[in-house]
Amino acid sequence: MPAEVPGAPIPLPTRRQGGSPAFPVQQGRRPSHPDAEAAAKALHEIRDQVDRVNITGLLLSSRDGLLLAGDTQDIEEDSVAAMSAAAVGLATRFIGQAGLGEARGAMFQGSLGHICVFPVQGPVLLVVFARPDTTMGLFNVVARQALTLLQDALNTAN
């Protein structure tokens, strides 16, 4: 093992080939979050009510970045859940510094689609994914419809 040089950056952990995590994970069980069951049930209730032409995926995470439930394809949901918490935190600070009140969401546009993170209620965040040919105006409308449906489903569950 090479000797460490003082002040040298420490490399971040990476995934091994084959998709196994760099750190051991308890097999067969994911840590349970108190809101995970209600979130998964609410997501299941609304998934067929959202505009699936424009919305390509939904994900629910906690404000501390834990995955609660997901209905996505081809993304690493745990990482997106963690980034959603960071995005809402950054949006809250940014909006606060700009003197624009409370953050209602963080919206990003990429070359392959759109993503928005909304605080739902309590510790729950909603992440909405959309197709690249969806205009930002339409995305805003359909994402907020998904948010309203989710809030209603969560209120019904409580």
Buried (B, 14 or more C-beta within 10 A) or exposed (E): EEEEEEEEEEEEEEEEEEEEEEEEEEEEEEEEBEBBEBBBBBBEBBBEEBBEEBBBBBBBBBBEBBBBBBBBEEBEBBEBBBBBBEBBBEBBEEBEEEEEEEBEBBBEEEEEBBBBBBBBEEBBBBBBBBBEEBEEEBBBBBBBBBBEBBBBBBEEEE
